[in-house]
Amino acid sequence: MTANVDGLDDVWTDWNEAVNMTAHELEEWLETEESRSVGDKSDGGESTGHKSGRRIVEILGKKKSDLDADDVEWMRKVVGYVHRHRAQGPADDVEHSRWRYSLMNWGNDPLKNA
């Protein structure tokens, strides 16, 4: 059975380029203090990026054929976020930057395969 969700094929390649961390790598990252230290916590709890990371892990755990319209919508959001924020990187100390930590919450490690 193949997924017949509008837009899935359109976002699939961009998603796989934007999310360069495995589900396991992302799960381990989300457990770190660095992961929890960045992002908008407007409600006082978990940051938007941290919640996104957990959602990305769920999507990475699915087969393409099991993805639904909500997944595709989230995949588009992730691709957009990663593309916007990759363009705003710091001039120095990328490895320990809040910029990198934030991107990693969204499944993208800018130092991976750099």
TIVO-2410 file (N, C-alpha, C; in nm, 3 decimals):
# residues 114
REC num residu      c1      c2      c3 atome chaine
REC   1      M   0.084  -0.119   0.000     N      A
REC   1      M   0.000   0.000   0.000    CA      A
REC   1      M   0.088   0.124   0.000     C      A
REC   2      T   0.063   0.216  -0.087     N      A
REC   2      T   0.141   0.339  -0.098    CA      A
REC   2      T   0.062   0.455  -0.041     C      A
REC   3      A   0.133   0.545   0.023     N      A
REC   3      A   0.067   0.664   0.078    CA      A
REC   3      A   0.009   0.746  -0.037     C      A
REC   4      N  -0.113   0.788  -0.020     N      A
REC   4      N  -0.178   0.870  -0.120    CA      A
REC   4      N  -0.221   1.000  -0.052     C      A
REC   5      V  -0.122   1.067   0.005     N      A
REC   5      V  -0.147   1.190   0.079    CA      A
REC   5      V  -0.100   1.307  -0.006     C      A
REC   6      D  -0.187   1.404  -0.026     N      A
REC   6      D  -0.152   1.522  -0.106    CA      A
REC   6      D  -0.025   1.586  -0.053     C      A
REC   7      G   0.069   1.611  -0.143     N      A
REC   7      G   0.189   1.683  -0.109    CA      A
REC   7      G   0.303   1.601  -0.053     C      A
REC   8      L   0.281   1.474  -0.022     N      A
REC   8      L   0.386   1.393   0.038    CA      A
REC   8      L   0.507   1.381  -0.055     C      A
REC   9      D   0.483   1.348  -0.179     N      A
REC   9      D   0.596   1.334  -0.271    CA      A
REC   9      D   0.668   1.467  -0.291     C      A
REC  10      D   0.595   1.579  -0.283     N      A
REC  10      D   0.655   1.710  -0.300    CA      A
REC  10      D   0.751   1.745  -0.186     C      A
REC  11      V   0.719   1.704  -0.065     N      A
REC  11      V   0.800   1.741   0.051    CA      A
REC  11      V   0.903   1.634   0.088     C      A
REC  12      W   0.888   1.514   0.038     N      A
REC  12      W   0.969   1.399   0.080    CA      A
REC  12      W   1.120   1.424   0.068     C      A
REC  13      T   1.167   1.469  -0.048     N      A
REC  13      T   1.310   1.490  -0.069    CA      A
REC  13      T   1.362   1.603   0.020     C      A
REC  14      D   1.288   1.713   0.027     N      A
REC  14      D   1.330   1.826   0.111    CA      A
REC  14      D   1.337   1.783   0.258     C      A
REC  15      W   1.241   1.704   0.302     N      A
REC  15      W   1.237   1.653   0.440    CA      A
REC  15      W   1.362   1.570   0.468     C      A
REC  16      N   1.395   1.481   0.377     N      A
REC  16      N   1.510   1.393   0.398    CA      A
REC  16      N   1.642   1.468   0.394     C      A
REC  17      E   1.647   1.582   0.328     N      A
REC  17      E   1.766   1.666   0.330    CA      A
REC  17      E   1.770   1.753   0.456     C      A
REC  18      A   1.656   1.805   0.498     N      A
REC  18      A   1.651   1.893   0.614    CA      A
REC  18      A   1.672   1.817   0.744     C      A
REC  19      V   1.611   1.700   0.756     N      A
REC  19      V   1.623   1.619   0.878    CA      A
REC  19      V   1.738   1.521   0.856     C      A
REC  20      N   1.857   1.562   0.904     N      A
REC  20      N   1.975   1.479   0.881    CA      A
REC  20      N   2.016   1.399   1.005     C      A
REC  21      M   1.932   1.399   1.106     N      A
REC  21      M   1.956   1.318   1.225    CA      A
REC  21      M   1.863   1.197   1.223     C      A
REC  22      T   1.912   1.085   1.275     N      A
REC  22      T   1.827   0.967   1.284    CA      A
REC  22      T   1.733   0.983   1.404     C      A
REC  23      A   1.631   0.902   1.409     N      A
REC  23      A   1.538   0.906   1.522    CA      A
REC  23      A   1.614   0.882   1.653     C      A
REC  24      H   1.708   0.788   1.652     N      A
REC  24      H   1.786   0.758   1.773    CA      A
REC  24      H   1.873   0.877   1.813     C      A
REC  25      E   1.941   0.938   1.717     N      A
REC  25      E   2.024   1.056   1.747    CA      A
REC  25      E   1.939   1.169   1.805     C      A
REC  26      L   1.824   1.191   1.746     N      A
REC  26      L   1.736   1.298   1.791    CA      A
REC  26      L   1.680   1.268   1.931     C      A
REC  27      E   1.641   1.144   1.955     N      A
REC  27      E   1.590   1.108   2.088    CA      A
REC  27      E   1.697   1.132   2.194     C      A
REC  28      E   1.821   1.093   2.166     N      A
REC  28      E   1.930   1.114   2.262    CA      A
REC  28      E   1.954   1.263   2.283     C      A
REC  29      W   1.953   1.340   2.174     N      A
REC  29      W   1.973   1.485   2.184    CA      A
REC  29      W   1.866   1.550   2.270     C      A
REC  30      L   1.741   1.510   2.252     N      A
REC  30      L   1.630   1.571   2.325    CA      A
REC  30      L   1.639   1.549   2.476     C      A
REC  31      E   1.719   1.452   2.518     N      A
REC  31      E   1.738   1.426   2.661    CA      A
REC  31      E   1.843   1.515   2.725     C      A
REC  32      T   1.916   1.593   2.644     N      A
REC  32      T   2.025   1.675   2.697    CA      A
REC  32      T   1.976   1.809   2.752     C      A
REC  33      E   2.058   1.865   2.840     N      A
REC  33      E   2.029   1.998   2.894    CA      A
REC  33      E   2.039   2.103   2.784     C      A
REC  34      E   2.133   2.084   2.691     N      A
REC  34      E   2.149   2.179   2.581    CA      A
REC  34      E   2.021   2.187   2.498     C      A
REC  35      S   1.960   2.073   2.474     N      A
REC  35      S   1.835   2.070   2.397    CA      A
REC  35      S   1.725   2.147   2.468     C      A
REC  36      R   1.718   2.130   2.598     N      A
REC  36      R   1.612   2.196   2.675    CA      A
REC  36      R   1.639   2.344   2.699     C      A
REC  37      S   1.764   2.387   2.674     N      A
REC  37      S   1.804   2.524   2.707    CA      A
REC  37      S   1.766   2.627   2.601     C      A
REC  38      V   1.719   2.583   2.486     N      A
REC  38      V   1.689   2.677   2.378    CA      A
REC  38      V   1.543   2.670   2.336     C      A
REC  39      G   1.500   2.776   2.270     N      A
REC  39      G   1.365   2.777   2.214    CA      A
REC  39      G   1.268   2.861   2.293     C      A
REC  40      D   1.157   2.889   2.228     N      A
REC  40      D   1.050   2.969   2.286    CA      A
REC  40      D   0.969   2.884   2.382     C      A
REC  41      K   0.964   2.927   2.508     N      A
REC  41      K   0.886   2.857   2.610    CA      A
REC  41      K   0.776   2.950   2.659     C      A
REC  42      S   0.698   3.001   2.565     N      A
REC  42      S   0.598   3.102   2.599    CA      A
REC  42      S   0.495   3.052   2.700     C      A
REC  43      D   0.472   2.922   2.703     N      A
REC  43      D   0.375   2.870   2.800    CA      A
REC  43      D   0.443   2.827   2.930     C      A
REC  44      G   0.575   2.850   2.939     N      A
REC  44      G   0.648   2.818   3.061    CA      A
REC  44      G   0.694   2.674   3.069     C      A
REC  45      G   0.658   2.591   2.973     N      A
REC  45      G   0.696   2.450   2.977    CA      A
REC  45      G   0.797   2.415   2.870     C      A
REC  46      E   0.764   2.313   2.794     N      A
REC  46      E   0.853   2.264   2.690    CA      A
REC  46      E   0.856   2.362   2.571     C      A
REC  47      S   0.975   2.383   2.515     N      A
REC  47      S   0.986   2.476   2.402    CA      A
REC  47      S   0.921   2.418   2.277     C      A
REC  48      T   0.888   2.507   2.185     N      A
REC  48      T   0.829   2.469   2.057    CA      A
REC  48      T   0.921   2.373   1.983     C      A
REC  49      G   1.051   2.404   1.980     N      A
REC  49      G   1.147   2.319   1.911    CA      A
REC  49      G   1.159   2.181   1.973     C      A
REC  50      H   1.155   2.175   2.105     N      A
REC  50      H   1.164   2.045   2.174    CA      A
REC  50      H   1.042   1.959   2.141     C      A
REC  51      K   0.925   2.021   2.143     N      A
REC  51      K   0.803   1.948   2.104    CA      A
REC  51      K   0.814   1.901   1.960     C      A
REC  52      S   0.867   1.988   1.875     N      A
REC  52      S   0.886   1.952   1.734    CA      A
REC  52      S   0.977   1.830   1.722     C      A
REC  53      G   1.083   1.829   1.800     N      A
REC  53      G   1.175   1.715   1.796    CA      A
REC  53      G   1.105   1.583   1.828     C      A
REC  54      R   1.018   1.587   1.928     N      A
REC  54      R   0.944   1.464   1.961    CA      A
REC  54      R   0.852   1.423   1.847     C      A
REC  55      R   0.791   1.519   1.781     N      A
REC  55      R   0.702   1.492   1.666    CA      A
REC  55      R   0.783   1.437   1.548     C      A
REC  56      I   0.902   1.491   1.527     N      A
REC  56      I   0.990   1.443   1.420    CA      A
REC  56      I   1.029   1.298   1.445     C      A
REC  57      V   1.060   1.264   1.570     N      A
REC  57      V   1.093   1.125   1.603    CA      A
REC  57      V   0.977   1.032   1.566     C      A
REC  58      E   0.853   1.076   1.595     N      A
REC  58      E   0.735   0.996   1.559    CA      A
REC  58      E   0.729   0.975   1.407     C      A
REC  59      I   0.750   1.082   1.332     N      A
REC  59      I   0.742   1.073   1.185    CA      A
REC  59      I   0.854   0.983   1.132     C      A
REC  60      L   0.973   0.999   1.186     N      A
REC  60      L   1.085   0.914   1.142    CA      A
REC  60      L   1.060   0.766   1.169     C      A
REC  61      G   0.976   0.738   1.268     N      A
REC  61      G   0.945   0.601   1.304    CA      A
REC  61      G   0.839   0.537   1.215     C      A
REC  62      K   0.781   0.615   1.125     N      A
REC  62      K   0.676   0.563   1.037    CA      A
REC  62      K   0.732   0.527   0.900     C      A
REC  63      K   0.666   0.436   0.835     N      A
REC  63      K   0.694   0.409   0.694    CA      A
REC  63      K   0.629   0.521   0.613     C      A
REC  64      K   0.687   0.549   0.497     N      A
REC  64      K   0.631   0.654   0.411    CA      A
REC  64      K   0.484   0.626   0.383     C      A
REC  65      S   0.450   0.500   0.365     N      A
REC  65      S   0.312   0.464   0.332    CA      A
REC  65      S   0.216   0.485   0.449     C      A
REC  66      D   0.268   0.505   0.570     N      A
REC  66      D   0.183   0.524   0.687    CA      A
REC  66      D   0.167   0.672   0.726     C      A
REC  67      L   0.231   0.761   0.652     N      A
REC  67      L   0.221   0.903   0.683    CA      A
REC  67      L   0.084   0.957   0.643     C      A
REC  68      D   0.033   1.050   0.723     N      A
REC  68      D  -0.098   1.109   0.693    CA      A
REC  68      D  -0.083   1.259   0.666     C      A
REC  69      A  -0.195   1.325   0.640     N      A
REC  69      A  -0.194   1.466   0.604    CA      A
REC  69      A  -0.133   1.552   0.715     C      A
REC  70      D  -0.158   1.519   0.842     N      A
REC  70      D  -0.099   1.595   0.953    CA      A
REC  70      D   0.053   1.581   0.953     C      A
REC  71      D   0.102   1.461   0.924     N      A
REC  71      D   0.246   1.439   0.915    CA      A
REC  71      D   0.307   1.525   0.804     C      A
REC  72      V   0.243   1.526   0.689     N      A
REC  72      V   0.293   1.603   0.575    CA      A
REC  72      V   0.296   1.752   0.609     C      A
REC  73      E   0.194   1.800   0.676     N      A
REC  73      E   0.190   1.940   0.716    CA      A
REC  73      E   0.307   1.971   0.809     C      A
REC  74      W   0.333   1.881   0.905     N      A
REC  74      W   0.444   1.902   0.999    CA      A
REC  74      W   0.578   1.894   0.925     C      A
REC  75      M   0.590   1.803   0.831     N      A
REC  75      M   0.714   1.790   0.752    CA      A
REC  75      M   0.744   1.921   0.679     C      A
REC  76      R   0.641   1.983   0.622     N      A
REC  76      R   0.659   2.112   0.553    CA      A
REC  76      R   0.707   2.219   0.651     C      A
REC  77      K   0.648   2.220   0.770     N      A
REC  77      K   0.686   2.318   0.872    CA      A
REC  77      K   0.833   2.300   0.910     C      A
REC  78      V   0.876   2.177   0.928     N      A
REC  78      V   1.014   2.147   0.964    CA      A
REC  78      V   1.109   2.193   0.854     C      A
REC  79      V   1.078   2.160   0.730     N      A
REC  79      V   1.162   2.199   0.617    CA      A
REC  79      V   1.176   2.352   0.612     C      A
REC  80      G   1.066   2.422   0.628     N      A
REC  80      G   1.069   2.568   0.627    CA      A
REC  80      G   1.155   2.625   0.739     C      A
REC  81      Y   1.138   2.571   0.859     N      A
REC  81      Y   1.216   2.617   0.974    CA      A
REC  81      Y   1.365   2.595   0.950     C      A
REC  82      V   1.401   2.475   0.909     N      A
REC  82      V   1.542   2.442   0.888    CA      A
REC  82      V   1.602   2.533   0.781     C      A
REC  83      H   1.533   2.551   0.670     N      A
REC  83      H   1.586   2.636   0.563    CA      A
REC  83      H   1.605   2.780   0.611     C      A
REC  84      R   1.508   2.835   0.683     N      A
REC  84      R   1.520   2.973   0.733    CA      A
REC  84      R   1.635   2.987   0.831     C      A
REC  85      H   1.645   2.895   0.924     N      A
REC  85      H   1.744   2.909   1.030    CA      A
REC  85      H   1.885   2.871   0.986     C      A
REC  86      R   1.899   2.783   0.891     N      A
REC  86      R   2.033   2.751   0.840    CA      A
REC  86      R   2.096   2.875   0.777     C      A
REC  87      A   2.015   2.964   0.725     N      A
REC  87      A   2.064   3.086   0.659    CA      A
REC  87      A   2.110   3.192   0.760     C      A
REC  88      Q   2.086   3.168   0.889     N      A
REC  88      Q   2.113   3.270   0.992    CA      A
REC  88      Q   2.225   3.229   1.088     C      A
REC  89      G   2.313   3.142   1.046     N      A
REC  89      G   2.414   3.087   1.137    CA      A
REC  89      G   2.512   3.188   1.193     C      A
REC  90      P   2.572   3.155   1.308     N      A
REC  90      P   2.670   3.244   1.371    CA      A
REC  90      P   2.803   3.241   1.296     C      A
REC  91      A   2.882   3.343   1.317     N      A
REC  91      A   3.012   3.353   1.250    CA      A
REC  91      A   3.116   3.262   1.314     C      A
REC  92      D   3.100   3.236   1.444     N      A
REC  92      D   3.201   3.152   1.511    CA      A
REC  92      D   3.134   3.062   1.615     C      A
REC  93      D   3.209   2.963   1.660     N      A
REC  93      D   3.166   2.864   1.758    CA      A
REC  93      D   3.028   2.805   1.728     C      A
REC  94      V   3.014   2.758   1.606     N      A
REC  94      V   2.888   2.694   1.565    CA      A
REC  94      V   2.857   2.575   1.655     C      A
REC  95      E   2.959   2.497   1.689     N      A
REC  95      E   2.938   2.373   1.765    CA      A
REC  95      E   2.863   2.394   1.896     C      A
REC  96      H   2.894   2.503   1.967     N      A
REC  96      H   2.833   2.526   2.098    CA      A
REC  96      H   2.732   2.641   2.095     C      A
REC  97      S   2.677   2.669   1.979     N      A
REC  97      S   2.585   2.783   1.967    CA      A
REC  97      S   2.440   2.744   1.995     C      A
REC  98      R   2.366   2.840   2.046     N      A
REC  98      R   2.223   2.819   2.065    CA      A
REC  98      R   2.156   2.795   1.929     C      A
REC  99      W   2.211   2.855   1.823     N      A
REC  99      W   2.161   2.835   1.686    CA      A
REC  99      W   2.165   2.687   1.649     C      A
REC 100      R   2.279   2.623   1.672     N      A
REC 100      R   2.292   2.480   1.642    CA      A
REC 100      R   2.198   2.398   1.729     C      A
REC 101      Y   2.193   2.428   1.857     N      A
REC 101      Y   2.107   2.352   1.948    CA      A
REC 101      Y   1.962   2.360   1.904     C      A
REC 102      S   1.919   2.478   1.862     N      A
REC 102      S   1.782   2.495   1.816    CA      A
REC 102      S   1.757   2.412   1.689     C      A
REC 103      L   1.849   2.420   1.595     N      A
REC 103      L   1.834   2.339   1.472    CA      A
REC 103      L   1.829   2.191   1.504     C      A
REC 104      M   1.910   2.148   1.598     N      A
REC 104      M   1.911   2.005   1.633    CA      A
REC 104      M   1.778   1.962   1.693     C      A
REC 105      N   1.711   2.050   1.766     N      A
REC 105      N   1.578   2.018   1.816    CA      A
REC 105      N   1.481   1.991   1.702     C      A
REC 106      W   1.510   2.050   1.586     N      A
REC 106      W   1.427   2.033   1.466    CA      A
REC 106      W   1.484   1.926   1.373     C      A
REC 107      G   1.578   1.846   1.424     N      A
REC 107      G   1.628   1.731   1.348    CA      A
REC 107      G   1.742   1.759   1.253     C      A
REC 108      N   1.800   1.880   1.260     N      A
REC 108      N   1.908   1.915   1.169    CA      A
REC 108      N   2.034   1.952   1.247     C      A
REC 109      D   2.140   1.874   1.229     N      A
REC 109      D   2.269   1.909   1.288    CA      A
REC 109      D   2.354   1.973   1.179     C      A
REC 110      P   2.377   2.104   1.186     N      A
REC 110      P   2.451   2.173   1.081    CA      A
REC 110      P   2.597   2.126   1.069     C      A
REC 111      L   2.648   2.056   1.169     N      A
REC 111      L   2.785   2.006   1.161    CA      A
REC 111      L   2.793   1.866   1.101     C      A
REC 112      K   2.680   1.800   1.087     N      A
REC 112      K   2.678   1.665   1.033    CA      A
REC 112      K   2.699   1.668   0.883     C      A
REC 113      N   2.792   1.590   0.836     N      A
REC 113      N   2.826   1.583   0.693    CA      A
REC 113      N   2.867   1.720   0.639     C      A
REC 114      A   2.925   1.802   0.725     N      A
REC 114      A   2.965   1.937   0.681    CA      A
REC 114      A   3.097   1.933   0.605     C      A
***
